């Protein structure tokens, strides 16, 4: 008798230990009772394939979503452009070739390729491989000297200033780089900082790669006390080839590599190619000329000699969502606008998004887009809208490519350390995008139900919290875990 009672006790204890709290109960008992969530703005929603609500809290409220907005931009990019879409870059010339000399200009004509010169070796082979193709085309024509200019043409997209709803503090950062018709090195530039030996000493700053002719650094940096780290800030705009450095760099730092926004990527592309061909036996008499500084009409007769292609859009989107690449996302948004309206301006692209959503029958209530990447603080999206969008995407032929572009906890990218104590079998069933801004933390995506029985679509946002992110993140992760553990 005692043995049977012991067995029953152990079974009950085991059941209690393994019982999983259901998502809505988790929200009610763990989130709504937490002062850090009570004193913030929270919105969340989760729905299954039958349209049944799994969890809800302020689900219809439009909120700041940060980078989870990329899931809309990339999803529409796959739908409208197609997963196999490739960006093109062309090399052409005008004038005539006599013997080994081009008596005319060489053109680098951009097609919006955001990967040209990218440092992401998982995506592209490297800029030398592209430059090598361009040079090989010149070799076939026996060109050894250019008696003219290298003209860089970025007119594929209209030139626009930085998005006016982005923070000025983001303008100089690599993640604040705007798209370009002729992008290069993800429109970023390396600057190396060398602090002095003692606090108050000047800091040496050297522009590194890529080169930008005529670039000037206004350096107001000073050396800070040991242990204070890198407190530098960089500001720049497209009004002049000038960057402004302020702040401090700690004296115990040997050097700091600062990844900055480059507002003149087309010039850098032309200059780096000039340097490449010069090192390989082809000289250029004149200089790098911006297409806007010429009288050349875009449709003026030119002879195309080479064409290079970007990786497939599905591969670009995979990187976009895994490492949260703002530049790639903004380029995809502009390319949607270019295809749908003929213009790749921001305004045209946002109009195109609304038209596309309407044509697809996706209710736009709860959506206000100000950019494609989520950096703007005028993006407002409700959890319900994202779940409606995901439900539509789940029915599309490109869904497998789309969901595979979203990282799982523990994989490369922004979810690498999410739910790090959970078992791989659970983490592998979560496919989500994270989003972060100052006072904003979000997750959104899909959870595979057990035994492959469909998906739960979810979005959870918290805005305006005043505590550290470390006090918010664990419970948001546990909410995702409750979805994965839900018995449905």
Secondary structure, 3 states (H helix, E strand, C coil): CHHHHHHHHHHHHHHHHHCCCCHHHHHHHHHCCCHHHHCCEEEEEEECCCCCEEEEECCCCCECCHHHHHHHHHHHHHHHHCCCCCCEEEEEECCEEECCEEECCEEEECCCCCCCCCCCCCCCCCHHHHHHHHHHHHHHCCCCEECCCEEEECCCCCCCCCCCCCCHHHCCEHHHCCCCCCCCHHHEEEEEEECCCCCCCECEEEECCCCCCCCEEEEEEEEECCCCCEEEEEEECCCCCEEEEEEEEECCCCCEEEEEECCCHHHHHHHHHHHHHHHCCCEECCCEEEHHHCCCCCCCCCEEEEEEECCCHHHHHHHHHHHCCHHHHHHHHHHHHHHHHCCCCHHHHHHHHHHHHHHCCCCCCCEECCCCCCCCCCCEECHHHHHHHHHHHHCCCCHHHHHHCCCCCCCCCCCCCCCCCCCHHHHCCEEEEEEEECCEEEEEEEEECHHHCCEEEEEEEEECCCCCHHHHHHHHHHHHHHHHHCCC
